[in-house]
């Protein structure tokens, strides 16, 4: 995105309560990261984004994980079948995980309570999308991980060893689709 377009978008985003400063993101090596995934995902939340410049969507997620599998650094996310973002993640080879500072909690709440089927989330949040060949991410993020899908599977209710989890989290039987993606690139605010 050109600098003028980013400045114009940032002026517009002020109307929607976003932080007033665009983070300057720098690509880093994965082993340069020092983070607590339990806090980042479970407490601070993240946006999962997928699609392209023509059409994309993002959703808030508080479930997922980071680790090593099949000799690769990976991220795992789960998406319910009712979520609009699921179609975008399924259709593309990559998705992005976007992490923000605490001033963006209202933005993440908005993205978690509004569907891209019904509203323009970009307009509703003032977030500035950045489009790469792999996946869209957001200029205001403090950390972005672009992931290449390696594995996907719908959660199987027959595999729950603790049946109370099924009863508690899936009363509507709307089992998540799980995606494991290799972390192909990481960008961090300077």
C-alpha positions, 0 to 999 in steps of 0.5 A: 500500500502506498504511503499516502493511502496508508496515511489517508486510511489512518485518518479514517481509522481515527473515526473508529477508535483505532490506535492513531499510530500505524505499527512499522512492521519488520520481517524477523526470523522466527527464532528471534521471537520471545512470547507467551502464547498462552497470554497472546492467544488466550487473553489478548486474542488474535485475528485470523485473516485470509483471502485476497485483495478482491475479497477477504475476512478476519475473525477474532480467535482465543483458541489455538496454539504454537509449537513444533510438529512434523519438524516444522514451526507451526500454528494451530487454529480452530474455526467453527463452521458458522464463521464466514472466515472459514470459507476464506481459510479453506479456499487459500493456501495461507492464512495470517495470525494478527496480534495487537496491543491492548488498545485494540481489544475493542476492535477484536471484540467487534470482529468477534461479534460481527460477521463479515457476511453482514458488515464491512469489518474494515470500515467498522474497525478502521483496520488497514489491510496489507495484501501479500501474495499469501494472505492479508494482514493488518498494518496496526498489528504488533506481530503477524505470522503468515502460515502455510496450511499443512493439515485440516480436519473437522473435530471428531466428537468420537475422539473426545476422551473427556465427554464433558468438553463435548457437552460444554463447548458443542451443545449445537454440535457445531464442531470446529475445523482445525488447521495446522499451518507452517509459520512461513513468515513473521513480522514484528513492530519496530 
